[in-house]
């Protein structure tokens, strides 16, 4: 099973790869990919968020929960879908808020690799999922692994922007030092909660203002 991850993250997370929980997780994931039920994203893209965004290039972290579980959707970046795939409702709401906040028109496709390549780590808490079974790979070890990645960023880097939408992401990022980083929180962009405070949160312009204030290139959302 070929997986790709940027060497900088291999170094930062090398202790995690040696831990028992990760060895158990690896065995579970390999078994799942070799079974009859499709698993998403494609195996080579499991660590896509890390592969496109080297550790020292990270400027913004957006936390998601689970990969999309429909055919052809997940590409290893949270909220992102492959070119040609219809926008899931949450992603459409994200684009609507960007347009309202920054004036950037809604794009033609939902592939957020363009953000990743600018330093936005699009990290799901769980990196794999069974087709049509949301949450099916939760509590297998992925959460511990992604907690470690966030912890390393929060401790080793300074002046990052952490964007936490919804209670799940906010709990996961609760330990981040607010004096060292900008932590932006709001309800989730899903249709169930977008009108309860996601729309109008101005997270995209606020993130860029903070980056500019600390001498970093802003993100072309």
Secondary structure, DSSP 8 states (H G I E B T S, - for coil): ------HHHHHHTHHHHHSHHHHHHHHHHHHHHTSSS-EES-GGGTTHHHHHS-GGG--EEEEESS---STTT--SSTT---TTS---HHHHHHHHHHHHHH-----S---THHHHTTTEEEEESS--EETTBTTTTTTSSHHHHHHHHHHHHHHH--S-EEEEEHHHHHHHTTTS-TTTSEEEEE--SSTTTGGGTTTT--HHHHHHHHHHHTT------
